[in-house]
């Protein structure tokens, strides 16, 4: 289960990577994540994205939301590292 410290560490890592990323790196990471979402959507159906923005702005979160946020940040870190050439692509973005 994601702890507040785990979640903060993931957000801090994301912020550090973003500080060193170019606009092109961020655009490539966004494209990779879009492909990931499209693959999921084609395989399992549409994602309910309308509530996700609210989750990012919430002052308090429940354990399920914390796990979702942590997993999402890990996915973003993985694709951003790949886009920046800091990590080789081994065919998956699962970085648990």
C-alpha positions in Angstrom: 0.0 0.0 0.0 1.3 3.5 -0.9 2.3 5.6 2.1 2.2 9.4 2.1 6.1 9.3 2.1 6.1 7.0 -0.9 3.8 9.3 -2.8 5.8 12.4 -1.9 9.0 10.7 -3.0 7.4 9.8 -6.4 6.2 13.4 -6.9 9.6 14.8 -5.9 11.3 12.4 -8.3 8.9 13.5 -11.0 9.6 17.2 -10.3 13.4 16.6 -10.5 13.1 14.8 -13.8 10.8 17.5 -15.2 13.3 20.2 -14.2 15.9 18.5 -16.4 13.6 17.6 -19.3 13.2 19.6 -22.5 9.9 20.4 -24.0 10.7 17.6 -26.6 11.3 15.1 -23.8 8.0 16.0 -22.2 6.1 15.8 -25.5 7.6 12.3 -26.2 6.6 11.1 -22.7 3.1 12.4 -23.3 2.9 10.6 -26.6 4.1 7.4 -24.9 1.6 7.7 -22.2 -1.2 8.4 -24.8 -0.3 5.2 -26.5 -0.4 3.4 -23.2 -3.9 4.8 -22.5 -5.1 4.0 -26.0 -3.9 0.4 -25.7 -5.7 0.1 -22.4 -8.9 1.7 -23.8 -8.9 -0.6 -26.9 -8.4 -3.7 -24.7 -10.6 -2.9 -21.7 -12.8 0.2 -22.5 -12.7 3.9 -21.9 -11.1 5.3 -18.8 -13.1 7.6 -16.5 -10.7 10.5 -16.8 -13.1 13.3 -15.6 -12.4 12.5 -11.9 -8.6 12.1 -12.1 -7.8 15.9 -12.2 -9.7 16.3 -9.0 -7.6 13.5 -7.4 -4.5 15.5 -8.1 -5.8 18.6 -6.3 -7.4 16.8 -3.3 -6.1 17.8 0.1 -6.7 14.3 1.5 -6.8 11.0 -0.3 -7.9 7.5 0.5 -5.6 4.5 0.2 -7.0 3.4 -3.2 -6.4 6.9 -4.7 -2.9 7.0 -3.1 -2.1 3.7 -4.9 -3.5 5.0 -8.2 -1.4 8.2 -7.9 1.7 6.4 -7.0 1.4 3.9 -9.9 0.6 6.8 -12.2 3.7 8.7 -11.1 5.8 5.6 -11.5 4.5 5.2 -15.1 5.3 8.8 -15.8 8.8 8.6 -14.4 9.4 5.4 -16.5 8.3 7.0 -19.8 10.0 10.3 -19.0 13.3 8.5 -18.3 12.9 6.6 -21.5 12.2 9.8 -23.5 15.3 11.4 -21.9 17.5 8.5 -22.8 18.0 7.6 -19.1 16.5 4.2 -19.4 16.4 1.5 -22.1 13.1 0.3 -23.5 12.6 -3.3 -22.6 9.1 -3.5 -24.0 7.1 -2.4 -21.0 6.7 0.6 -18.8 5.8 -1.4 -15.7 8.5 -0.2 -13.2 7.3 -1.8 -9.9 
